[in-house]
Amino acid sequence: MTLTESKLLKQGLFYDIVGMLSVAIPLIGTFLDILWAPFAAKKMTEMYPGRDGKIASFIVFIEEILPITDFIPTFTLMWLYTFVGKKEPENRMRTIKIRSNQ
C-alpha cells in the first residue's frame, strides 16, 4: 500500500466514523446530518478528483442526508472501489496467429 492509499484510507475511515456519530445523538443528529452532507460531499470530491469522485460525492451527499443510511461507510467503499476493485489490467503481449493461403 502506497503512502497516498494509506492516507486516503485513514481519512475515509475518519469521515465515515464522524458521519455515523450523528446516529448517537437523538433529534440533534438529524440536524447535524444536514450540515455534514455537503461537507462530506466536498471532501469526497477533494479526495477523489475526476468523474468517479463526482459520482461518489453525489452518493455520499444522498447517503448522509437521508435518515437511517448513516451506517453505510461510503468513503471506505470508495477507497475499496478505487484501490482494490478497479485495478487496471496489465498490458500483456499476445501472440496472434496469421494464416496464409499461399
C-alpha positions as CSV (number, residue, x, y, z in Angstrom):
1,M,0.0,0.0,0.0
2,T,1.4,3.4,-1.0
3,L,1.5,6.4,1.2
4,T,-1.3,8.1,-0.7
5,E,-3.5,5.0,-0.5
6,S,-2.9,4.7,3.3
7,K,-3.6,8.4,3.8
8,L,-6.9,8.2,1.9
9,L,-7.9,5.1,3.8
10,K,-7.3,6.8,7.1
11,Q,-9.2,10.0,6.1
12,G,-12.0,7.9,4.7
13,L,-12.4,5.9,7.9
14,F,-12.3,9.1,10.0
15,Y,-15.1,10.7,7.8
16,D,-17.2,7.5,7.9
17,I,-16.9,7.4,11.7
18,V,-17.9,11.1,12.0
19,G,-20.8,10.5,9.7
20,M,-22.0,7.6,11.8
21,L,-21.8,9.5,15.1
22,S,-24.9,11.6,14.3
23,V,-27.0,8.5,14.9
24,A,-25.8,8.5,18.5
25,I,-27.4,11.9,19.2
26,P,-31.2,11.7,19.1
27,L,-33.0,14.6,17.3
28,I,-29.9,16.8,17.0
29,G,-28.2,14.1,14.9
30,T,-30.7,14.7,12.1
31,F,-29.9,18.4,12.1
32,L,-26.2,17.7,12.1
33,D,-26.6,15.4,9.0
34,I,-28.0,18.5,7.1
35,L,-24.7,20.3,7.9
36,W,-22.5,17.2,7.4
37,A,-23.8,16.1,4.0
38,P,-22.4,19.0,1.9
39,F,-19.1,18.9,3.8
40,A,-18.8,15.2,3.2
41,A,-19.6,15.6,-0.5
42,K,-16.9,18.3,-0.8
43,K,-14.3,16.2,1.0
44,M,-15.1,13.2,-1.3
45,T,-14.5,15.3,-4.4
46,E,-11.2,16.6,-3.0
47,M,-10.1,13.1,-2.1
48,Y,-11.1,11.5,-5.4
49,P,-10.9,14.0,-8.2
50,G,-12.5,13.2,-11.6
51,R,-15.7,11.6,-12.7
52,D,-15.6,8.8,-10.1
53,G,-15.1,11.4,-7.3
54,K,-18.1,13.4,-8.5
55,I,-20.3,10.4,-8.6
56,A,-19.1,9.3,-5.1
57,S,-19.7,12.9,-3.9
58,F,-23.3,12.7,-5.0
59,I,-23.8,9.3,-3.4
60,V,-22.2,10.4,-0.1
61,F,-24.4,13.5,0.0
62,I,-27.6,11.4,-0.5
63,E,-26.4,8.8,2.0
64,E,-25.7,11.5,4.7
65,I,-28.9,13.5,4.1
66,L,-31.3,10.5,4.2
67,P,-32.2,9.1,7.6
68,I,-31.2,5.6,8.6
69,T,-28.4,5.4,6.0
70,D,-25.6,6.7,8.2
71,F,-24.2,3.2,8.8
72,I,-23.0,2.9,5.2
73,P,-19.2,3.5,5.0
74,T,-19.3,5.5,1.8
75,F,-15.7,6.8,2.0
76,T,-14.3,3.3,2.7
77,L,-16.3,1.8,-0.1
78,M,-14.9,4.4,-2.5
79,W,-11.4,3.6,-1.3
80,L,-12.1,-0.1,-1.9
81,Y,-13.5,0.6,-5.4
82,T,-10.5,2.8,-6.3
83,F,-7.6,0.8,-4.9
84,V,-8.9,-2.8,-4.8
85,G,-11.7,-3.3,-7.2
86,K,-10.6,-1.0,-10.1
87,K,-7.2,-2.4,-10.9
88,E,-6.1,-1.7,-14.4
89,P,-5.3,-4.8,-16.4
90,E,-1.7,-5.3,-17.1
91,N,-0.5,-4.7,-20.6
92,R,0.3,-8.1,-21.9
93,M,1.8,-9.1,-25.3
94,R,-0.4,-11.5,-27.1
95,T,0.5,-13.8,-30.0
96,I,-1.7,-13.5,-33.0
97,K,-1.7,-16.4,-35.5
98,I,-1.9,-15.3,-39.1
99,R,-2.9,-17.9,-41.7
100,S,-1.5,-17.6,-45.2
101,N,-3.4,-19.1,-48.1
102,Q,-0.4,-19.5,-50.4
